[in-house]
């Protein structure tokens, strides 16, 4: 039987803990787990904890953690993904798969051809939603550390703030990704559903980004990060 594994948004240690209400509700009311069930918890610090449920109520869960384990090692390649903001499930898919593929940071990018515009309260809700998508992906894939999900930025803001040994903007007419040297820190810029305009590609190049292509076919905005991150991890990371 697979051991149930959960992210807890609070510091963990050996001993007894009352779980936050949201996780308690999910464990007790949704999964209907019971006292005595084994669990594995992590708090994003890179550490994992084994234990069992002591008490499961309608709104509260108490757990006893009796063994600390080293978490899954992160990729030696630090990747910051600048992902063009896209609609609903496409953005969720990109964040979920990027998390599974070991990305370190994700920034949603507002660019010229974006079809999504987020303001204030809606932006905060989407950011919380994207963070939960990343948490669920970490629970599934075994990652012990969460990627950082940054608030959306305009392309100009992100280009100015991003630092990396190698900065790449995906473009269908460019040298292949494999032609670049091994970096320790990598930044990827991927356009939205309508792609980046020629002016935006030039803007990225002016900010020391180099154009790179993945192959002969033009990929969807939600497919491109999956392929780009997979190739980068194969070349320079932990694949």
Residue frames relative to the residue before (quaternion, step in Angstrom):
aa qw qx qy qz dx dy dz
X 1.0000 0.0000 0.0000 0.0000 0.00 0.00 0.00
X 0.4505 -0.6957 0.4917 0.2669 3.57 -0.93 0.93
X 0.4370 -0.6987 0.5062 0.2541 3.55 -0.96 0.94
X 0.4310 -0.6988 0.5065 0.2634 3.58 -0.84 0.98
X 0.0918 -0.8121 0.5758 -0.0209 3.56 -0.79 1.10
X 0.0054 -0.8268 0.5593 -0.0599 3.58 -0.74 1.08
X 0.3750 -0.6618 0.5968 0.2554 3.52 -1.27 0.58
X 0.1240 -0.7731 0.6200 0.0511 3.56 -0.98 0.95
X 0.3043 -0.7838 0.5192 0.1529 3.56 -0.60 1.15
X 0.6118 0.4509 -0.3789 0.5280 3.54 0.70 1.22
X 0.5838 -0.5922 0.4037 0.3813 3.64 -1.04 0.60
X 0.1854 -0.7862 0.5838 0.0812 3.57 -1.00 0.92
X 0.0413 0.7676 -0.6392 0.0229 3.55 -1.29 0.45
X 0.6617 -0.4572 0.3843 0.4532 3.59 -1.29 0.11
X 0.6048 0.5382 -0.4168 0.4133 3.57 -0.92 0.93
X 0.6374 -0.5252 0.4028 0.3944 3.56 -1.29 -0.29
X 0.0456 -0.8019 0.5954 -0.0214 3.55 -1.05 0.87
X 0.3027 -0.6723 0.6374 0.2238 3.51 -1.26 0.59
X 0.3588 -0.7674 0.4924 0.1997 3.56 -0.64 1.09
X 0.6062 -0.5478 0.4213 0.3937 3.60 -1.14 0.53
X 0.6683 -0.5640 0.3153 0.3687 3.56 -1.10 0.74
X 0.6547 0.5280 -0.3330 0.4262 3.59 0.89 -0.86
X 0.6884 0.4559 -0.2813 0.4889 3.58 0.90 -0.90
X 0.6152 0.5488 -0.3443 0.4492 3.58 1.06 -0.74
X 0.6491 0.5125 -0.3142 0.4661 3.59 0.95 -0.86
X 0.6698 0.5083 -0.3052 0.4471 3.57 0.90 -0.92
X 0.6863 0.4826 -0.2808 0.4661 3.57 0.93 -0.92
X 0.7651 0.4094 -0.2070 0.4519 3.54 0.83 -0.99
X 0.7928 0.3420 -0.1658 0.4765 3.58 0.82 -0.99
X 0.7177 0.4218 -0.2579 0.4904 3.59 1.01 -0.75
X 0.7722 0.3273 -0.1759 0.5153 3.58 0.76 -1.05
X 0.2471 -0.8087 0.4930 0.2046 3.58 1.29 -0.40
X 0.2030 0.7695 -0.5664 0.2141 3.55 0.85 0.99
X 0.2736 -0.7806 0.5499 0.1157 3.56 -1.20 0.51
X 0.6793 -0.4601 0.3728 0.4335 3.54 -1.32 0.30
X 0.7362 0.3687 -0.3032 0.4797 3.55 -0.94 0.95
X 0.5522 0.6064 -0.4001 0.4089 3.59 1.21 -0.34
X 0.4241 -0.7051 0.5151 0.2401 3.55 -1.01 0.87
X 0.0453 -0.7928 0.6077 0.0051 3.56 -1.10 0.74
X 0.1778 -0.7227 0.6507 0.1502 3.52 -1.34 0.34
X 0.0859 -0.8249 0.5586 -0.0111 3.55 -0.65 1.16
X 0.0148 -0.7719 0.6343 0.0403 3.55 -1.24 0.48
X 0.2973 -0.7891 0.5217 0.1291 3.56 -1.11 0.70
X 0.6304 -0.5603 0.3269 0.4264 3.57 1.25 0.26
X 0.5491 0.6333 -0.3828 0.3884 3.58 1.28 -0.09
X 0.5824 -0.5625 0.3796 0.4475 3.58 1.27 -0.30
X 0.6398 0.4954 -0.3137 0.4969 3.58 1.32 -0.13
X 0.2001 -0.7576 0.6098 0.1188 3.57 -1.20 0.64
X 0.1494 -0.7956 0.5838 0.0630 3.58 -1.14 0.64
X 0.2196 -0.7570 0.6039 0.1186 3.55 -1.02 0.91
X 0.2174 0.7758 -0.5735 0.1484 3.57 -1.04 0.72
X 0.3698 -0.7078 0.5429 0.2598 3.53 -1.24 -0.43
X 0.5552 -0.5998 0.4634 0.3425 3.52 -1.26 0.51
X 0.2807 -0.7683 0.5563 0.1465 3.58 -0.91 0.97
X 0.7985 -0.0383 0.0766 0.5959 3.54 0.94 -0.93
X 0.0783 -0.7948 0.6018 0.0082 3.57 -0.86 1.00
X 0.0148 -0.8059 0.5909 -0.0339 3.56 -0.50 1.24
X 0.7301 -0.4132 0.2968 0.4563 3.56 -1.29 -0.13
X 0.8194 0.1776 -0.0678 0.5408 3.58 1.00 -0.80
X 0.7655 0.3025 -0.1750 0.5402 3.58 1.23 -0.04
X 0.0696 -0.7644 0.6402 0.0311 3.52 -1.22 0.66
X 0.1185 -0.7734 0.6199 0.0594 3.55 -0.95 0.93
X 0.1024 -0.8104 0.5768 -0.0028 3.54 -0.89 1.02
X 0.2470 -0.7316 0.6145 0.1613 3.54 -1.20 0.61
X 0.1307 -0.7862 0.6022 0.0452 3.57 -0.68 1.14
X 0.0514 -0.8509 0.5224 -0.0226 3.56 -0.56 1.15
X 0.7815 0.2240 -0.1557 0.5611 3.62 1.21 -0.01
X 0.1976 -0.7667 0.6027 0.0995 3.55 -0.91 1.00
X 0.0972 -0.7964 0.5965 0.0201 3.55 -0.97 0.91
X 0.5109 -0.6002 0.4921 0.3695 3.58 -1.11 0.50
X 0.4304 -0.7160 0.4889 0.2510 3.55 -0.93 0.86
X 0.6968 -0.4385 0.3573 0.4411 3.52 -1.36 0.05
X 0.4605 -0.6891 0.4867 0.2759 3.57 -0.84 0.97
X 0.4168 -0.6966 0.5267 0.2522 3.55 -1.05 0.77
X 0.6265 -0.5339 0.4094 0.3934 3.55 -1.22 0.45
X 0.4941 -0.6532 0.4764 0.3197 3.61 -1.02 0.69
X 0.6484 0.4893 -0.3079 0.4954 3.57 1.28 -0.31
X 0.2242 -0.7677 0.5907 0.1070 3.57 -0.60 1.19
X 0.0407 -0.8211 0.5684 -0.0320 3.57 -0.55 1.22
X 0.1192 -0.7532 0.6445 0.0560 3.54 -0.95 1.01
X 0.1670 -0.8031 0.5700 0.0464 3.55 -0.56 1.22
X 0.1288 -0.7423 0.6537 0.0708 3.54 -0.85 1.06
X 0.0475 -0.8453 0.5306 -0.0418 3.55 -0.14 1.34
X 0.4647 -0.6807 0.4963 0.2728 3.55 -0.74 1.07
X 0.4819 -0.6933 0.4599 0.2748 3.55 -0.80 1.04
X 0.0065 0.8006 -0.5971 0.0507 3.56 -0.79 1.07
X 0.6786 -0.5443 0.3345 0.3625 3.52 -1.29 0.27
X 0.9126 -0.0712 0.0693 0.3965 3.50 -1.29 0.77
X 0.8702 0.0663 -0.0114 0.4882 3.49 -0.66 -1.22
X 0.5983 0.5703 -0.3774 0.4176 3.61 1.06 -0.56
X 0.6678 0.4733 -0.3004 0.4896 3.58 0.96 -0.82
X 0.6212 0.5365 -0.3371 0.4611 3.59 1.00 -0.79
X 0.6461 0.5240 -0.3124 0.4586 3.58 0.93 -0.92
X 0.6618 0.5142 -0.3094 0.4494 3.59 0.86 -0.97
X 0.6827 0.4741 -0.2918 0.4733 3.60 0.91 -0.88
X 0.6412 0.5301 -0.3261 0.4488 3.59 0.94 -0.84
X 0.7278 0.4335 -0.2527 0.4676 3.57 0.75 -1.02
X 0.6119 0.5359 -0.3552 0.4606 3.60 1.04 -0.66
X 0.6294 0.5249 -0.3275 0.4702 3.58 1.05 -0.76
X 0.6593 0.5063 -0.3043 0.4652 3.59 0.91 -0.90
X 0.7203 0.4433 -0.2352 0.4789 3.57 1.11 -0.72
X 0.6371 -0.6237 0.2974 0.3414 3.57 1.22 0.43
X 0.3057 0.7561 -0.5284 0.2359 3.61 1.15 0.42
X 0.4027 -0.7324 0.5040 0.2178 3.58 -1.08 0.74
X 0.7962 0.0270 0.0273 0.6038 3.57 1.02 -0.84
X 0.0864 -0.7688 0.6315 0.0521 3.54 -1.19 0.67
X 0.0263 -0.7748 0.6316 0.0117 3.55 -0.95 0.93
X 0.3319 -0.7120 0.5776 0.2220 3.61 -0.72 1.01
X 0.2117 -0.8069 0.5465 0.0738 3.57 -0.83 1.05
X 0.2433 -0.7386 0.6139 0.1360 3.55 -0.94 0.98
X 0.0444 0.8132 -0.5731 0.0910 3.56 -0.50 1.23
X 0.7908 -0.3839 0.2197 0.4230 3.54 -1.36 0.15
X 0.7928 0.3314 -0.1559 0.4872 3.58 0.88 -0.92
X 0.3470 0.7376 -0.5076 0.2791 3.60 1.20 0.32
X 0.2921 -0.7593 0.5595 0.1584 3.54 -0.99 0.87
X 0.6642 0.4641 -0.2866 0.5112 3.58 1.31 -0.05
X 0.0332 -0.7717 0.6350 0.0119 3.56 -1.01 0.85
X 0.1040 -0.8072 0.5807 0.0183 3.57 -0.70 1.10
X 0.0577 -0.8007 0.5961 0.0136 3.55 -0.98 0.87
X 0.8925 -0.0850 0.0523 0.4399 3.52 -1.12 0.92
X 0.8514 0.1242 -0.0708 0.5047 3.58 -0.52 -1.22
X 0.6532 0.5067 -0.3230 0.4607 3.59 0.95 -0.81
X 0.6339 0.5262 -0.3297 0.4612 3.57 1.03 -0.78
X 0.6395 0.5217 -0.3267 0.4605 3.61 0.98 -0.80
X 0.6581 0.5071 -0.3081 0.4635 3.59 0.98 -0.84
X 0.6600 0.4965 -0.3166 0.4665 3.58 0.96 -0.81
X 0.6303 0.5327 -0.3360 0.4539 3.58 1.02 -0.78
X 0.6480 0.4987 -0.3121 0.4837 3.60 0.98 -0.83
X 0.6376 0.5227 -0.3201 0.4667 3.58 1.03 -0.78
X 0.6694 0.4946 -0.3060 0.4623 3.60 0.88 -0.90
X 0.6246 0.5256 -0.3454 0.4629 3.57 1.02 -0.72
X 0.6554 0.4967 -0.3206 0.4700 3.60 0.99 -0.75
X 0.5862 0.5524 -0.3646 0.4672 3.60 1.11 -0.63
X 0.6750 0.4870 -0.2897 0.4725 3.58 0.94 -0.91
X 0.6233 0.5361 -0.3360 0.4595 3.60 1.01 -0.76
X 0.6674 0.4972 -0.3015 0.4653 3.57 0.87 -0.95
X 0.6406 0.5168 -0.3256 0.4654 3.58 1.04 -0.75
X 0.6383 0.5142 -0.3246 0.4721 3.60 1.03 -0.75
X 0.6299 0.5291 -0.3353 0.4591 3.59 0.98 -0.80
X 0.6961 0.4854 -0.2718 0.4537 3.58 0.96 -0.86
X 0.7901 0.3797 -0.1857 0.4439 3.57 0.79 -1.02
X 0.5714 -0.6391 0.3642 0.3638 3.59 1.24 -0.12
X 0.4270 0.6930 -0.4834 0.3222 3.61 1.20 0.12
X 0.3051 -0.7688 0.5401 0.1554 3.55 -1.03 0.86
X 0.7173 0.3325 -0.2196 0.5716 3.57 1.30 -0.23
X 0.3877 -0.7300 0.5195 0.2167 3.55 -1.03 0.83
X 0.4417 -0.6358 0.5399 0.3304 3.58 -1.08 0.57
X 0.4660 -0.6480 0.5169 0.3094 3.56 -1.17 0.53
X 0.1520 -0.7614 0.6250 0.0808 3.58 -0.83 1.02
X 0.2085 -0.8098 0.5406 0.0921 3.57 -0.35 1.26
X 0.5760 -0.5456 0.4578 0.4012 3.60 -1.21 0.36
X 0.6222 -0.5536 0.3874 0.3953 3.61 -1.13 0.54
X 0.1013 -0.7703 0.6280 0.0453 3.54 -1.16 0.77
X 0.5172 -0.5652 0.5110 0.3899 3.53 -1.25 0.30
X 0.6578 -0.5098 0.3674 0.4152 3.55 -1.21 0.44
X 0.6542 0.5254 -0.3189 0.4407 3.59 0.89 -0.90
X 0.6525 0.5147 -0.3139 0.4591 3.59 0.97 -0.86
X 0.6846 0.4894 -0.2940 0.4532 3.57 0.90 -0.92
X 0.6380 0.5281 -0.3300 0.4529 3.58 0.93 -0.84
X 0.6742 0.5028 -0.2951 0.4534 3.57 0.95 -0.84
X 0.7495 0.4383 -0.2201 0.4446 3.59 0.97 -0.88
X 0.6473 0.5791 -0.3191 0.3793 3.60 1.11 -0.61
X 0.0698 -0.7801 0.6216 0.0093 3.53 -0.95 1.01
X 0.1979 0.7586 -0.5995 0.1612 3.59 -0.97 0.89
X 0.5891 -0.5630 0.4425 0.3744 3.55 -1.27 0.39
X 0.7837 0.0917 -0.0211 0.6140 3.55 1.10 -0.79
X 0.0791 -0.7917 0.6057 0.0041 3.54 -0.78 1.11
X 0.0322 -0.8260 0.5609 -0.0465 3.56 -0.65 1.15
X 0.1258 -0.7373 0.6575 0.0907 3.53 -1.11 0.78
X 0.3903 -0.7341 0.5038 0.2344 3.57 -0.70 1.06
X 0.0873 0.7822 -0.6029 0.1304 3.52 -0.88 1.04
X 0.4925 -0.7023 0.4191 0.2978 3.62 -0.84 0.89
X 0.7357 0.3074 -0.2092 0.5661 3.61 1.20 -0.36
X 0.4676 0.6397 -0.4675 0.3918 3.56 0.02 1.32
X 0.6516 -0.4674 0.4012 0.4427 3.56 -1.33 0.01
X 0.5619 -0.6149 0.4194 0.3609 3.63 -1.05 0.62
X 0.6522 -0.5365 0.3787 0.3787 3.53 -1.22 0.58
X 0.6553 0.5524 -0.3094 0.4119 3.58 1.03 -0.78
X 0.5949 0.5964 -0.3672 0.3944 3.61 1.20 -0.23
X 0.6220 0.5688 -0.3378 0.4189 3.60 1.24 -0.19
X 0.5267 -0.6443 0.4508 0.3230 3.63 -1.11 0.63
X 0.6443 -0.5429 0.3848 0.3769 3.56 -1.28 0.43
X 0.1347 -0.7807 0.6045 0.0837 3.61 -0.82 0.96
X 0.4230 -0.6363 0.5557 0.3276 3.57 -1.33 0.11
X 0.7661 0.1596 -0.0774 0.6177 3.55 1.19 -0.67
X 0.0721 -0.8136 0.5760 -0.0346 3.53 -0.76 1.13
X 0.1125 -0.7609 0.6342 0.0778 3.56 -1.09 0.78
X 0.1356 -0.7758 0.6145 0.0463 3.55 -0.94 1.00
X 0.1074 -0.7582 0.6382 0.0787 3.57 -1.00 0.83
X 0.0128 -0.7931 0.6065 -0.0539 3.56 -0.73 1.17
X 0.4390 -0.7416 0.4547 0.2248 3.55 -0.79 1.06
X 0.6000 -0.5603 0.4284 0.3775 3.59 -1.32 0.17
X 0.8041 -0.2966 0.1974 0.4759 3.57 -1.27 -0.27
X 0.7350 0.3979 -0.2310 0.4981 3.57 1.03 -0.72
X 0.5225 -0.6451 0.3998 0.3886 3.56 1.30 0.01
X 0.5496 -0.5684 0.4828 0.3766 3.55 -1.34 0.07
X 0.4703 -0.6526 0.5066 0.3104 3.56 -1.07 0.67
X 0.6562 -0.4950 0.3758 0.4280 3.59 -1.25 0.32
X 0.6360 0.5341 -0.3284 0.4498 3.58 1.03 -0.78
X 0.6614 0.4987 -0.3101 0.4667 3.59 1.02 -0.76
X 0.6152 0.5211 -0.3470 0.4792 3.59 1.06 -0.68
X 0.6468 0.5009 -0.3133 0.4822 3.58 0.99 -0.80
X 0.6189 0.5428 -0.3321 0.4606 3.56 1.06 -0.76
X 0.6538 0.5001 -0.3078 0.4772 3.58 1.01 -0.82
X 0.6457 0.5197 -0.3218 0.4577 3.57 0.95 -0.83
X 0.6342 0.5299 -0.3215 0.4622 3.58 1.07 -0.72
X 0.6898 0.4265 -0.2587 0.5247 3.57 1.27 -0.45
X 0.6261 -0.5938 0.3045 0.4034 3.60 1.21 0.65
X 0.4321 0.6420 -0.5061 0.3807 3.60 1.11 0.57
X 0.2340 -0.7542 0.5977 0.1383 3.54 -1.10 0.75
X 0.4571 -0.6789 0.4992 0.2846 3.56 -0.98 0.83
X 0.0188 0.7852 -0.6174 0.0444 3.56 -1.04 0.84
X 0.1941 -0.7745 0.5895 0.1225 3.58 -1.08 0.68
X 0.4301 -0.7124 0.5069 0.2248 3.52 -1.25 0.60
X 0.7770 -0.2066 0.1696 0.5699 3.58 1.13 -0.49
X 0.7347 -0.4590 0.2819 0.4124 3.58 -1.26 -0.10
X 0.7093 0.4497 -0.2650 0.4737 3.61 1.16 -0.35
X 0.4355 -0.6716 0.5356 0.2689 3.56 -1.14 0.71
X 0.2348 -0.8100 0.5287 0.0964 3.57 -0.65 1.15
X 0.5699 -0.5703 0.4680 0.3619 3.55 -1.22 0.53
X 0.6517 -0.5417 0.3640 0.3864 3.56 -1.22 0.51
X 0.7055 0.4351 -0.2761 0.4865 3.61 1.08 -0.64
X 0.6286 0.5193 -0.3367 0.4710 3.59 1.24 -0.31
X 0.6085 0.6168 -0.3438 0.3622 3.56 1.00 -0.87
X 0.6896 0.4596 -0.3327 0.4500 3.69 0.77 -0.77
X 0.5991 0.5597 -0.3670 0.4395 3.60 1.07 -0.65
X 0.7001 0.4541 -0.2669 0.4820 3.57 0.87 -0.96
X 0.6692 0.5178 -0.3067 0.4359 3.59 0.85 -0.97
X 0.6927 0.4665 -0.2815 0.4726 3.57 0.87 -0.92
X 0.6230 0.5358 -0.3432 0.4549 3.59 1.01 -0.71
X 0.6697 0.4853 -0.2989 0.4761 3.57 0.91 -0.91
X 0.6607 0.5092 -0.3159 0.4521 3.60 0.93 -0.87
X 0.6620 0.4862 -0.3147 0.4757 3.61 0.96 -0.78
X 0.6315 0.5187 -0.3365 0.4678 3.57 1.07 -0.64
X 0.7084 0.4684 -0.2606 0.4593 3.58 0.92 -0.88
X 0.8581 0.1312 0.0262 0.4958 3.55 0.75 -1.12
X 0.7082 0.4881 -0.2604 0.4386 3.61 1.21 -0.25
X 0.7485 -0.4176 0.3033 0.4163 3.57 -0.94 -0.90
X 0.4474 0.6528 -0.4929 0.3615 3.62 1.11 0.55
